[in-house]
Amino acid sequence: MKKVVYMDAAASWLKPQSVIESEVDFLTNNYANAGRGICERAGKVDDLIAESRVKIANFIGADSTNIVWTYGTTDSMNRIVDIVTKTLPNKHPTIVVSDLDHHSSRLPWEMYAKDNNCKIITMPLDENFNIDTKTIPDGDIYVITAMSNVMGAAQDVSSIIGVIRSKNKQAITIVDAAQYVVHAKIDVKKFDCDFLAFSGHKIGADTGVGVMYIKNPDYWNVDKFGGGMVNKIIDKENIILNKSPEKYEAGTLPLTQIIGLSKAIEYLSNWNGGNDLISFMYDELSKIKNIKLVTSKDSSLITFVVKNMHVLDFGALIGMQNICIRVGNMCATWIHKKLNIDGSIRISVGPWNTMDDAKYVIEKIKKIVE
Ligand SMILES: Cc1ncc(COP(=O)(O)O)c(C=O)c1O
């Protein structure tokens, strides 16, 4: 069998055995819906979902009532726009974004702004492409990408939000932690953010599950209606919703994925982050004449371009070697515009990668580039 090297962890992780086993066990032996039944088996599922929620809450320093299950970061980010704009009296807020943003966290706001005639302002970046805390503009709603999927650097979220709060106590702060969660510790109380989101599949859980943290879940209007979120319907005017977080969870949850996510968190907590591999590969790539590195050595990933070679040509050639790395704009158009390039090549590692993989990939890249 041909050797396959998967170095695209930032797109999606390969799955740890413990995640797979927990999902197979649930599907084989314990499956039932959650929040719907009163038999012992259904009760056990409720317990498993509750346990997973507590585990995620502890992992990010929250209470379990602040943790809402979603289908991923994109789903969370789109929902946050609806939740916030349904509640805030000001329908024309000034929205502040940054060029580090992924399409999923910024586009929903760009679309809202277009339809509702709102101003969008971009936070300046400093010379290292980090959000510059000295020049944060005034605004009502802030989207903060805690770690760009192209630059791989952890932003100083607490300081950024500290500056925002010093300008406007009522500002709404939304943190995209899809990449940050893999490499840095989230502490939502320290961050003091209003919302935070990440996906399960980027930390070893299955696709189809995400987390949306809401600081004040009782304050906001819900964006979705359906089963599982209603306490009582008295009449047309009097519909009583469940308390948080259930009020945000209309419809059947991705149960299997939630159970797997709990195991993924345990697994992630025991991983060293792959810095040794990134550091080795960074040094090797920096010796290759035609390679221009975009990231710095302490980044959690490596992004680069090859002089006089289109990234898609490079992608095709490296792909033929069964090496899985990401090429293109990575759903992060704005940072590429800022860097003045159409696209880039990204290497990101996970716990399954070894130093042998790293040497093998470098050897193949050298062959293509030189
Ligand atoms: C920084 C960032 N935000 C958001 C997303 C979207 O995540 P998902 O596709 O899991 O919804 C990604 C995925 O690449 C990302 O890297």
The ligand as an SDF file (V2000), in Angstrom:
LIG
                    3D

 16 16  0  0  0  0  0  0  0  0999 V2000
  -10.5420   29.9820   11.8330 C   0  0  0  0  0  0  0  0  0  0  0  0
  -11.6820   29.1690   11.3020 C   0  0  0  0  0  0  0  0  0  0  0  0
  -12.9360   29.5800   11.5270 N   0  0  0  0  0  0  0  0  0  0  0  0
  -13.9990   28.8910   11.1000 C   0  0  0  0  0  0  0  0  0  0  0  0
  -13.8560   27.7240   10.3820 C   0  0  0  0  0  0  0  0  0  0  0  0
  -15.0760   26.9870    9.9290 C   0  0  0  0  0  0  0  0  0  0  0  0
  -15.1750   25.7640   10.5790 O   0  0  0  0  0  0  0  0  0  0  0  0
  -16.2520   24.6790   10.1140 P   0  0  0  0  0  0  0  0  0  0  0  0
  -16.0360   24.4610    8.6540 O   0  0  0  0  0  0  0  0  0  0  0  0
  -15.9240   23.4940   10.9410 O   0  0  0  0  0  0  0  0  0  0  0  0
  -17.5900   25.2350   10.4050 O   0  0  0  0  0  0  0  0  0  0  0  0
  -12.5760   27.2580   10.1090 C   0  0  0  0  0  0  0  0  0  0  0  0
  -12.3720   26.0430    9.3040 C   0  0  0  0  0  0  0  0  0  0  0  0
  -11.3940   25.9020    8.6020 O   0  0  0  0  0  0  0  0  0  0  0  0
  -11.4520   27.9930   10.5970 C   0  0  0  0  0  0  0  0  0  0  0  0
  -10.2140   27.5680   10.3670 O   0  0  0  0  0  0  0  0  0  0  0  0
  1  2  1  0
  2  3  1  0
  2 15  2  0
  3  4  2  0
  4  5  1  0
  5  6  1  0
  5 12  2  0
  6  7  1  0
  7  8  1  0
  8  9  2  0
  8 10  1  0
  8 11  1  0
 12 13  1  0
 12 15  1  0
 13 14  2  0
 15 16  1  0
M  END
$$$$
